[in-house]
Amino acid sequence: MAVQSVQPSEGPELVQLLTPEGERVEHPDYSIDLTEDEYRELYRDLVLVRRIDTEATALQRQGELGLWASLLGQEAAQVGAGRALTGGDFAFPTYREHGVAYCKGVDPVTLLGLFRGVNQGGWNPHDKGFQLYTIVIGSQTLHATGYAMGLQRDGADGAVMAFFGDGASSQGDVNEAFVWSSVFQAPVVFFCQNNQWAISEPLERQSRIPLYERAKGFGFPGVRVDGNDVLAVLAVSRAALERAREGSGPTLVEAYTYRMGPHTTSDDPTRYRLAAELETWKLKDPIERMKAYLSRTGMADHDYFAEVDTAADELAAHIRAGCLALDDPDPITLFDNVYAGGSTLLDEEREQLAAYLGSFEGAH
């Protein structure tokens, strides 16, 4: 199918390979050529990742999770970046990268343990190449930089991708990570999902220039990509990761997207943003544009889309059953693995809690 060479019709200049209407376009610096099966699999990824999110949100509303951080609207940014990562790469997430976790082979049920309050994550980071979720805003960028410097010194071929949001770009840790990675040419890609809102603070309160341009001040390249275009995100992420692997240092990728839901399930976005803004971004939905592309090119039909919907239903059932089956931990295990070598104070606190819990035994 012939493609056009155009710039995005509206909004800021960014790398785009698929318009909101599902039309394939070219970009002078980035391109992608996939098989029909690979195009279809990307659509499947987007649908299943959204279903993970909607099911978890429902579980929280029903009292099965204490909290959930939604990714609604950011599926293309996460799937595109996640599918660009290879087996030798390592990802450092925030607490919202459920789509990247899915792409790295993490069972969605294990994501729920943290939000249900029964574990600290539930997966082995080294088995998946995917670090446990980070709650402290921006700190994972320093962890990622340090890990990348370790790969560099070990002579390893892999690269690191650090995920963070537009609000985290104001954190000192993020800027320190930029400095260190630049000076030491660390093989790390900083992937900023600019979803326009840092909880209730709009982007203009985070920066007076486009976020990707900040990279210039630290001495490495930055690029802004349409974060609702899974093809463009995949192409840009692959290029940035390859640049890191070959020893050319870091890249800042700004995925320009939108958080269609609340910051977390404890947030009410109607208090600080207009409904019209949300309606505008719904027209740029990452799933609908990929579906339109597959339909337009004849790569998928009604039967295929129905098959994907069925797979999403099966995944939702797996998530719900798995969540309800998660075991509550023994409260005393709260003290396990706090220090590698133990602590006298910690031992005393453990004994105090054990005595307190023991006082309830036999009580009616």
N, C-alpha and C positions, 0 to 999 in steps of 0.2 A: 504494500500500500504506500502511495506517495505521501510524503510529509512536507509540511511547510516550514519555512525558516522565519519565525516571527518572535517578537518580544511579547511578554504578557500584556494583554489589552488594557489592564487597569491595575492600579496599586504600584508598589515599589518594583524596581528592576530586580529580577532574580532569575535563577536558572530554572527553566520549565521545559519539560518534554511532552507533557500531556495537559491540555487546557481543561478548565472545569467542565467543558462540554464533551470531553472525551476525544478531542482531536489531537493527533500526534503531530508534534512540531519539532524542529531541529534547534540545536544550540551550537554555536561555533566552537565551543571548548569542551562540551560534554555530549556524549552519545551513548546509546545502549542498544544492543542487538541480542534479543532473547529468542528462544524457541517458543512455539505456541504453548507448549506445556508449561514453560516457565512463566509466561504471562498469566496463564490461568492460575498457576499456583500462587502468584502474588495476590490475585483477587481473593483466593481462598484464605490466604493468610490474613488479609484485611478483615474479612467477615468473621473469622474465628477469633481474632484478637478483640474485635468489638464485642463479640458475644461473651468473652471472658469478662470484660469490663461491665457489661450490663447485668450479667448474672451476679457478679460480686456486689454491685451496687444494690441489687434486690436483696441479697443475703444480709447486707448491712441494714437495710430498711426494715428487715424482718427480725433484727436483733441477733443475728448469727455472727456478725462481725462488729467489732467496736468502732471501726473506721474504714474508709476506703478512699484511695486517691484515684480519681477517674482519669482515663486517657481519652475520653470521647472526643473525636475530632482530630486526634494526633496519631491515628493508626498508620498513616502512610510514612510519617517521619520515623516511626519506630520500626516498622517492617522494612523499610528501605535501608535503614542503617543496620538493622539486625541481620538482614540477608547479605550485606556487604562483608560482614565479619567472617573470617575463615577459622578453621580449627586451631590455628596457632595464635589467634588474636585473643585479647582479654578485654571485657567490658566492665566499666565501673558505673553503676546506675545511681539514680536518686531513689525515690520511693514510688515512681510512676511508670517505670519502664517495663510494664507487663508485656508489651509487644516484643521488646527485645528479648526478654526472658523466654517467651514462647519460641522465638527464632533460635535461641541457644539451647533449646531442648529441656527447659525447666517445666515440670508438670505444673499447670496452673493451680492445682490444689495446694502445692507447697508454698505458693505465694500467699495464700490466705492465712497461714499459721501466724505470721507476724501480726496481721490485722485482727485475728481472732484472739491474740494474746496467749498462744500456747507454745510458741517457740520464737527463735530469733531469725528465722528464715527457712530452715529446713532442707537446704541443698548444699552440696559441697562445691564451693566456687571453682576449685581446680578441676573438678570433673566436667564442669559446664563452660569454663572460660567466662564466667559471669559472677561478679562479686555479689555479696549480700547487699540488700538495700541499705542506703545511707539516709538517715533522717536529718543529720546536721547539715544545714544548707551549704553546699559548695565544697565541703571537706573532701569529697571523693575525687575532686580534680587534683588535689595534692597527692592522694593515694595513687591515682592513676599515673601521675608524673613520676613518682618514685618507682612504681612498678615498671614503667617504660624505661627508666634509666637502668633498672636491673636487667631487663631484656637486652639493652644495649651493651652492657658490660659482659653479659653472658654470651654475646655473639648470636643471640637467637634471631630467628627470621620474622617473628610475629610483631604485631603492633597493638596499641592500646586505644580504646575509645572511651572517653569520659563524657557522660551525659549530665546536663544541668539545664536549668530554666533561665528565662530572661531576668527574673528577680535575683537569682544567684550570681549573675554577672556583676552585681554590686558588692559582693562579698570579697573581703581581703584574701581569703584562701584561693579564690579563682584567679585573681590577679597575680598572686605569688606563684601559682602554678604556671601561668603564662610566662613569667620571668624565667623560672627555672627551666622549663621545657625549651624555651628559645635559646638560652645561653648554652645548654648542653645538647641541643639538637635531638631532644628525646623523641622517640617514635610514638607520638601520641596525637590523636585527633580529638579536639574539643568539640563536642556536638551539642550546640545550644538549641533547645526547642523553645523558640520564641512564640509562646502561645498568647502573647499580648497582655497578660495579666499576672502580676506577682501577688497572688491572693487578690486583694482589692486595689492594688497599686498599678496604674496603667504604665505602658512602656515608656512614655515620655518622662516619667519620674525615675527611670533607670538610666537613661542615656540621652544625650542631645544629638548623637550621631547614630547611624545604623550600627547595630551590635557587631556585625562582621568586620566593620572598619576599625574596630579597636585593635585587631590583630596587628595592624601596621605599626602601632606604637611599640609593640613588643618584638617586632622584627620577623614576623612570619605571616603567611598569606591567610586571608579570610575570604569566604564566599557565602553568599546568601542564596538559598535554594527554596523553591516552592515546597513547603513542608507538607502540603496536601497532595503532592504529585509523587507517587511511590517510585515511578521510573526515574525521575530527576534525582530524588534522594538517593536511590541505589547507585546511580552513575557518579554523583558527586562524592558519596561516601567511599565508593571503591577507589576513586582517584586519590582521595585524601589518605586512605589507608595504605595504598601502594606507595605514595610519596613518603609516608612514615617508614615503611618497611625498607625502602631503598636507602634510607639514611639522610633524607633531606629535611627532617625535622617536623615540627608540629604544623597543624592547620586548624583554623577555627571555622566550623561549619555552622551557619545560622539557618536553621530550618524554620521558615516563616509560616506559622500555622496558627491554630486557634483552639483554645480550651472551650469546648462547647458546653461542658457541664460545670459544676462547682469545683473549687480548688480541692476540696475533699468533701465527704458527705456531711461534715459539720458546718459547711459554708453555704451561704445564700447569695448567689451572684446577682440576683435581682435587686439587691440593695445598692450596687455600685456600677452596674452597666445596663445599657439600654437594650430592650428586646429587639430593636431594629438591627443592632449590631450582630446579634446572634443569627437573625434571619438572613442577613447578607452572607455570613460565612457558611450557612447551610447550603447555599448555592455552589459552594466550592468543596462539598463533601468528597473526601478521598475515595470512598467506596463507590459512590455513584459515578464518578468520572471514569474509574477503571471498568466498571460494568458497562458504561456507555461505549468505551473503547473496544471491549471484547465483542459487544453486540455489533458495533459499526463495522468491524473487520471480519465478522463471521467466525471468530475464534471460539465463541461459546454461544450456546442456545439455551432455551428455557429449561431443558432437561438438566444441563450442567448447573445452572443457577439453583435449581431445585435440589440437586444433589448436595451442593455446598450448604444450603439452608438446613438440610437434614443432618449434615455433619456438625453444624453449629448447635443444633438441638441436642445431639448426642454428647457434645462437649459440655453443654450446660448441665445436662443430667449428671455427667461425671463430676463436675465441679460441685454441684449441690450435694451429691452423695458423699463425696470426699470430704467436704467441709464439715458435714454433720458427724462424720466418723473420726475426726481429729480428736485425739485423746487430750484431756486436760492434764498438765504436768503436776507432779507432786510439788507443792509450794516450796519445800525445802531445797529443791534443785535450783532455786533462784540464786544460790550462792556458788553453784558449780561453774568452773571455768572463768571466774572473775579475774583471778591472778594465776599465773603459771606455777608459782611456787608457794601459794597459800598465804595466809595473813592471820596473825593472832587476833586482830580486831574482827576480821571476818568470821573466824571460828566462834568468837564470843557472840556475835550477832546471830549466827546460825543456831547456836544453843538456845538463845533467848527466843527465837521464833519457834523452835521445836517445842520448847516448854509451853509457849503460848498456845500452839496448836494442840498440844497434848491436853491442855486444860479443858478442851471441849469434848474429849472422849468420854462417852457414857452419859453426856448431858442430854436432857430431853427438852 
